[in-house]
Amino acid sequence: MLKDGIDMVLHHSHPRTFHLLSKLAKKYHVSLISLVSDNSLKDLCVRIRLETDSFKNKQIRIDIPNTLDDSSNNRKRIANCFSFWIPYCLEIADRLGNSFLLSLNASDWSHDHFLSMTSEDPENIIPDEYAMFESKEINNLREWTTFDQFYDKWRKRKNAIFWRGSTTGIPIDSIQSLTELKRIKVCLLYANKNGFDLRISNIVQNKIPKQLIRQWLIEKNIQGKRVTENRFRDFKYYPDISGNNEECGSWGAIKKYIRGNVIFRPNYKSHMFYDRLVQPWVHYIPVDSNFCDLSKQYDWAERHQHEVARIAWEGYCMADTYLRNLKDHFIDVALTKIKVIKSSI
């Protein structure tokens, strides 16, 4: 049996992906029977078939895109998502008592007929990868139980807009293409303004040497070191600047809500699941899509500290409730999209 398992990994078109998903399945006491590379699947769209018999034995079959690069970070993205999707699907199977097929999408973009982590269609959204991981830590993140407790700590934070992020957006094949990134434009806009600390802390998707990019960032005064998430607790404000998908907010914003930051964000065209739970001026402060009015909104916030603290508190409460119920949100949506199938067990 062991030799057969090894042979399956060695001869699979995506051996690394197969190995990761097999380990995950084993962790949750279910067998991964097959991992099929499908030419019809695009981007990071996948299908999961969970089969159960009358004795409640379960096994999983997964289809992945044939175009998936088995040595890329996309392999890790799919494995990260399945570390949650597998146990969620097992719970669905226990509820249904039937075998089923579910089509899911692990990418930054939406795809019709696949439940995605961002979409313009509110009926086609599941919680995103960052939120799923944050939900595991929620009991360690709860610090305040009343607004008075929150405000006492929040008012002692630095009165600055603090942001760190990567050069995500488009492949960087020249300094010119670097300047076209949304994040670069926003950082440059406020590079030398008091109360603003917006910097690039990680260079990715580059086709030119990182040293060239880093030197340019230093010259423009927008290069910064990486920081831990807890560093954001030292500041009051955070701008939700999009990354790869400019039509959607950054997945990391949920981490700032739960840490009590006031979020400045545009009305993005594509939404994440928790966007249905937030309202402008209640949970965040709205800004223009190019952040050109961020300075104006910052000045308003500085003059209305108690009101702004209340917005931060409401954003925190939303995030806390959302993350604690995230699994149920996923399951409720999935149940509307699953296809019951006949088991082959």
C-alpha positions in Angstrom: 0.0 0.0 0.0 2.8 2.4 0.9 4.6 1.7 -2.4 1.4 2.3 -4.3 0.9 5.6 -2.6 4.5 6.6 -3.4 4.0 5.6 -7.0 0.8 7.7 -7.2 2.8 10.8 -6.0 5.8 10.2 -8.3 3.7 9.6 -11.4 1.1 12.3 -10.8 1.1 15.3 -13.1 1.0 17.5 -9.9 3.0 15.4 -7.4 3.5 18.3 -4.9 -0.1 19.3 -4.9 -1.2 15.7 -4.6 1.2 15.2 -1.6 -0.1 18.3 0.2 -3.8 17.5 -0.3 -3.3 13.8 0.6 -1.7 14.9 3.9 -4.6 17.2 4.6 -7.2 14.5 3.8 -5.4 12.1 6.2 -5.4 14.8 8.9 -9.2 14.8 8.7 -9.5 11.0 8.5 -10.7 10.8 5.0 -9.0 9.3 1.9 -8.1 11.3 -1.2 -8.9 8.8 -3.9 -7.9 10.9 -6.9 -6.5 14.2 -7.9 -7.4 14.9 -11.6 -5.9 17.6 -13.7 -8.7 19.0 -15.8 -8.2 21.0 -19.0 -11.6 22.7 -18.6 -10.7 24.3 -15.3 -9.2 27.8 -15.4 -7.2 29.9 -13.0 -7.5 28.2 -9.5 -10.9 26.7 -9.9 -11.4 23.3 -8.4 -14.1 20.7 -7.9 -14.4 18.5 -4.8 -16.5 15.4 -4.7 -17.1 14.0 -1.3 -18.6 10.6 -1.4 -20.2 8.8 1.6 -21.8 5.4 1.9 -24.5 4.0 4.1 -21.9 3.2 6.8 -20.8 6.9 6.7 -17.4 6.0 5.2 -16.1 9.0 3.3 -13.6 9.6 0.5 -12.7 12.6 -1.6 -12.0 13.2 -5.3 -10.6 16.6 -6.4 -10.2 18.1 -9.8 -7.6 20.9 -10.3 -6.6 22.9 -13.4 -4.2 21.3 -15.7 -2.4 24.6 -16.0 -1.6 24.8 -12.2 2.1 25.2 -11.7 3.0 22.5 -9.3 6.0 24.4 -8.0 4.4 27.8 -7.6 2.8 29.6 -4.7 -0.6 28.8 -6.2 0.0 25.2 -5.0 0.3 26.5 -1.5 -2.8 28.7 -2.0 -4.9 25.7 -3.0 -3.6 23.7 -0.1 -4.3 26.6 2.3 -7.9 26.8 1.2 -8.4 23.0 1.3 -7.1 23.0 4.9 -10.5 24.6 5.7 -12.6 23.4 2.8 -12.1 19.7 3.6 -13.4 19.8 7.2 -16.2 22.2 6.1 -17.2 19.7 3.4 -17.1 16.8 5.9 -19.5 18.7 8.1 -21.8 19.3 5.1 -21.7 15.6 4.4 -22.7 14.8 7.9 -25.6 17.1 7.7 -26.8 15.9 4.3 -26.0 12.2 4.6 -25.4 12.3 0.8 -22.5 12.4 -1.6 -22.1 15.8 -3.3 -20.0 17.9 -5.7 -19.0 21.4 -4.9 -17.2 23.9 -7.3 -14.8 26.3 -5.6 -12.4 29.0 -6.7 -9.1 29.7 -4.8 -8.0 32.7 -6.9 -8.2 36.5 -6.4 -10.8 36.8 -9.1 -14.4 35.5 -9.5 -15.5 32.8 -11.9 -19.1 32.0 -12.9 -20.4 28.7 -11.5 -17.6 28.5 -8.9 -18.0 29.8 -5.4 -15.3 32.5 -5.2 -13.6 34.5 -2.4 -14.5 37.8 -4.2 -17.3 38.5 -6.7 -19.7 41.1 -7.9 -22.4 38.5 -7.4 -23.4 38.5 -3.7 -24.7 34.9 -4.1 -21.4 33.6 -5.3 -19.1 34.5 -2.4 -17.5 32.4 0.3 -15.1 33.6 3.0 -11.6 34.4 1.8 -8.3 32.7 2.7 -7.1 35.4 5.1 -10.4 35.4 7.0 -10.4 31.6 7.3 -7.0 31.7 8.9 -7.9 34.6 11.1 -11.0 32.7 12.3 -8.6 30.1 13.9 -7.0 32.8 16.0 -10.1 34.7 17.0 -10.0 33.6 20.7 -6.5 35.0 20.9 -7.5 38.3 19.3 -10.4 39.4 21.6 -9.2 42.2 23.8 -12.2 44.5 24.5 -15.7 43.7 25.6 -17.1 47.3 25.8 -16.6 50.5 23.9 -15.2 52.3 26.9 -12.5 49.7 27.2 -11.8 49.9 23.5 -11.7 53.7 23.5 -9.4 54.0 26.4 -6.8 52.0 24.5 -7.6 53.3 21.0 -7.1 57.0 21.9 -3.5 56.3 23.0 -2.6 55.0 19.5 -0.5 57.1 17.1 -2.6 59.5 15.0 -1.2 58.3 11.8 -2.3 56.3 8.7 -0.1 53.2 8.7 0.2 50.8 5.8 2.7 48.1 4.7 2.2 45.9 1.7 3.6 44.1 -1.4 4.1 45.1 -5.0 1.1 43.1 -6.1 -0.9 44.1 -9.1 0.8 43.4 -12.4 4.1 41.8 -13.3 7.0 44.3 -12.9 9.2 44.2 -16.0 10.4 47.8 -15.7 10.4 50.8 -13.4 7.7 52.2 -15.6 5.4 49.2 -14.9 6.2 49.6 -11.2 4.8 53.1 -11.2 1.6 51.9 -12.7 0.7 49.8 -9.6 -2.2 51.2 -7.6 -0.3 50.7 -4.3 2.8 52.6 -5.6 0.6 55.5 -6.8 -1.1 55.8 -3.4 2.3 55.6 -1.5 3.8 58.3 -3.7 0.8 60.5 -3.3 1.4 60.7 0.5 5.1 60.0 0.7 6.1 63.2 2.4 2.9 64.2 4.2 2.7 64.4 8.0 0.5 61.8 9.6 1.0 59.3 6.7 3.3 56.3 6.8 2.6 54.2 3.7 5.4 52.0 2.5 6.2 49.0 0.3 7.6 46.2 2.5 7.8 43.3 0.1 8.7 43.0 -3.6 6.9 40.3 -5.5 5.8 39.5 -9.1 9.1 41.1 -10.3 10.8 40.3 -13.6 13.6 42.8 -13.0 16.1 42.5 -10.1 14.7 43.3 -6.7 17.7 45.5 -5.9 16.7 47.9 -8.7 13.2 48.1 -7.4 14.3 48.5 -3.8 16.7 51.3 -4.7 13.9 53.2 -6.5 11.6 52.8 -3.6 14.3 54.1 -1.2 14.8 57.1 -3.5 11.1 57.8 -3.5 10.9 57.4 0.3 8.3 54.6 0.2 10.4 51.6 1.1 9.8 50.0 4.5 10.6 46.9 6.5 8.1 44.1 7.0 6.1 44.3 10.2 4.0 41.9 12.2 0.2 42.3 12.4 0.5 43.5 16.0 2.4 46.5 14.8 -0.9 47.9 13.4 -2.3 48.1 16.9 0.1 51.1 17.5 -1.8 53.2 14.9 -5.3 54.4 14.5 -5.8 54.4 10.8 -5.4 51.9 7.9 -6.2 52.4 4.1 -7.6 49.4 2.3 -5.5 49.5 -0.9 -6.3 46.8 -3.4 -3.6 44.4 -4.6 -3.8 41.9 -7.5 -7.5 42.5 -8.1 -8.0 46.3 -8.3 -11.8 45.8 -8.2 -11.6 44.3 -4.7 -10.3 45.4 -1.4 -7.2 43.7 0.1 -7.8 40.4 1.9 -5.6 41.6 4.7 -8.1 44.3 5.7 -10.0 41.9 7.9 -6.9 41.6 10.1 -7.0 45.4 10.6 -10.7 45.5 11.5 -10.2 42.8 14.2 -7.2 44.8 15.6 -9.3 48.0 16.0 -8.0 50.1 13.1 -10.2 52.6 11.4 -10.4 51.5 7.8 -10.4 54.0 4.9 -11.7 52.2 1.8 -13.3 52.8 -1.6 -16.6 51.3 -2.7 -15.0 48.4 -4.5 -16.9 46.8 -7.4 -16.1 43.3 -6.4 -16.9 42.2 -2.8 -15.7 39.8 -0.2 -18.1 38.0 2.0 -18.0 40.3 5.0 -18.8 43.4 2.8 -22.4 42.5 3.2 -22.0 43.2 6.9 -20.4 46.7 6.7 -21.7 50.1 5.9 -19.9 53.4 5.2 -19.6 55.7 8.2 -20.7 52.9 10.5 -17.9 50.4 10.1 -15.4 52.3 7.9 -14.7 55.7 6.4 -15.3 55.9 2.6 -12.7 57.3 0.2 -12.5 57.8 -3.5 -11.2 54.9 -5.7 -7.8 56.5 -6.2 -7.5 57.7 -2.6 -7.1 61.3 -3.6 -9.4 62.4 -0.8 -7.6 60.3 1.9 -6.0 63.4 3.3 -9.4 65.2 3.6 -10.9 62.2 5.4 -7.9 61.9 7.6 -8.3 65.6 8.7 -12.0 64.9 9.4 -11.1 61.9 11.5 -8.6 63.9 13.5 -11.2 66.5 14.4 -13.9 63.9 15.4 -12.0 61.4 17.5 -14.9 60.0 19.5 -17.0 59.4 16.4 -14.1 57.8 14.6 -13.4 55.5 17.6 -17.0 54.4 17.4 -16.5 53.5 13.8 -13.4 51.5 14.7 -15.3 49.8 17.5 -18.2 48.9 15.1 -15.7 47.5 12.6 -14.1 45.4 15.3 -17.4 44.0 16.5 -18.4 43.2 12.9 -15.1 41.3 12.4 -15.3 39.5 15.7 -18.8 38.2 15.0 -18.0 37.4 11.4 -14.9 35.4 12.2 -16.6 33.5 15.0 -19.3 32.4 12.6 -17.2 32.0 9.5 -17.6 28.2 9.1 -21.4 28.6 9.2 -21.3 31.3 6.6 -19.3 29.0 4.3 -21.6 26.0 4.9 -24.8 28.1 4.4 -23.6 29.3 1.0 -22.2 25.9 -0.1 -25.5 24.2 0.7 -27.2 26.5 -1.9 -24.7 25.5 -4.6 -23.9 21.8 -4.1 -24.9 19.1 -6.5 -26.0 15.9 -4.9 -24.4 12.9 -6.7 -24.5 9.1 -6.6 -21.7 7.6 -4.5 -19.3 5.2 -6.1 -18.3 3.7 -2.8 
